[in-house]
Amino acid sequence: MHLVIGASGQVGEHLLRCLQQQGYRVQGTYHRHPLPGGQPLDIRQGAAVLELARRLRPAVIYLPAGWTHVDGCEQDPERSYAVNVQGTAHVVRAANAVGARLVFFSSDYVFDGAAGPYGEMDLPRPLSVYGWHKLLAEHDIALHAEAALIVRTTVVYGWERQGKNFVQRLLQDLQQGRTLRVPQDQVGSPTYGPNLAAAVLELAGAGAGGLFHVAGPALASRYAFALEAARAFGLDGALIQPVDTAALGQAAARPLQAGLRIDRARSQLRTPLLDYRQGLARMAADGQGAGA
């Protein structure tokens, strides 16, 4: 039995589907967005997390759940801490209690974006509350989890129910003829969600532990990525306007020259990690809602 905590979110949805396709017995949970066949769970409730783990006795617990609204975390750090730090700690304790391996998902927002892309041995220096809380969660796992894999990833995209990821929102706006302002100075490693799920399942199945960066191998600015997405779906890239991040007036600072180096993951994976052009082509070929 495998347990995906946060299976109604983007990464969780891809993990759940990939596990099902590979024939695993799997249970997914959700919080605010009901999931067919899912189990309701709020990771802020430690007793509920422990009860579910003891009832299911999973061999592996995947934890993509968290509050990922970066500006929201900046404006409400107490909620961010309760979900992203304390909630993670509850899952760590529950995993230990039933002897489950934990697979936790973190972010390149643990870095300051001064000199990316970053490897696993580079020193974290978060700029935002969200980044600090993901780093604190990583530290709690490193200190207390008996068996864990920490996966940092970034700019995840692909078809998913909530439609919140950058590419789906971009496509919706372009299809409706809306002009978009997209930062030209934020550089990252766009990561195709189904590809991320397949790679992480391979690492977990091989018993990998510790810290791995798993992301697309090519760097791109948000603007360049947006233009490529428009091209891949035959939409009007002229509606996309490049701006500097500072012009957007966001509450939380963003790491600008970010992204992740993936040499360690590549050395252990048979699953090829797709660059953003390959990923967008796969997404377009899959068709809306396919997600596989």
Helices and strands as residue ranges (DSSP letters): E 2-4, H 10-21, E 26-30, E 39-40, H 46-56, E 60-63, H 70-75, H 77-80, I 81-87, H 88-98, E 101-107, G 108-110, H 129-144, E 148-153, E 156-157, H 166-175, E 180-183, E 187-188, E 191-192, H 193-205, E 210-213, E 220-221, H 222-232, G 237-239, E 240-243, G 245-248, H 263-268, H 276-286
